[in-house]
Amino acid sequence: AQRVTQPEKLLSVFKGAPVELKCNYSYSGSPELFWYVQYSRQRLQLLLRHISRESIKGFTADLNKGETSFHLKKPFAQEEDSAMYYCALKRVGNTPLVFGKGTRLSVIA
Amino acid sequence: NAGVTQTPKFRVLKTGQSMTLLCAQDMNHEYMYWYRQDPGMGLRLIHYSVGEGTTAKGEVPDGYNVSRLKKQNFLLGLESAAPSQTSVYFCASLLAGGYNEQFFGPGTRLTVL
């Protein structure tokens, strides 16, 4: 079965420090990987997807098929980055996303 | 374009009461989903629909029913609410094909006493 693991429930970093939110997955096929972000009391919104290979709000994520990981990184954390971050996996075809349990990022001034 | 909307935003029920949550999307998306969000559990899929008139069970379907009579609407029903169904419920929709973004509604906060 497909599974997404986010090992950290809470990650606290100081403003300006590098951030890495970990995501590991288990899936035998070729997955589509996403990061969604949820700011306080707001809806989830897409942050980035591996297929786009883009940087959004300074965040990047690289799919590492050998390590089955899709870690989210940012070199310098900002206070406005404080939010809940969910890693999600989509199997081949239009199947529902499988979400990890989320990591709450807290950026301390 | 309103995107994905949900009604109501908040609701308090007593154990045993019933209610229906409405999700509507104006993006002509084929796929629609209902999730519940609980602390430490992340997002868990309740039911989903791949088109008008079709529904399927997700990870945690027990105690819920759904209907997709119209393409733009996806209803989530609780026939006999239980305190374990206290949660925040999110609806989402997705355009079929390709690497499309799944859009979420603003959520419904439900408390069952």
Interface residues (C-beta under 8 A of the other chain):
Chain A: Q6 K9 E32 F34 Q42 R43 L44 Q45 L46 R49 I51 S52 Y86 N94 P96 L97 F99 G100 K101 G102
Chain B: V4 E30 Y31 Y33 Y35 G40 M41 G42 L43 R44 L45 Y48 V50 G58 F90 A92 L94 A96 G97 Y99 E101 Q102 F104 G105 P106 G107
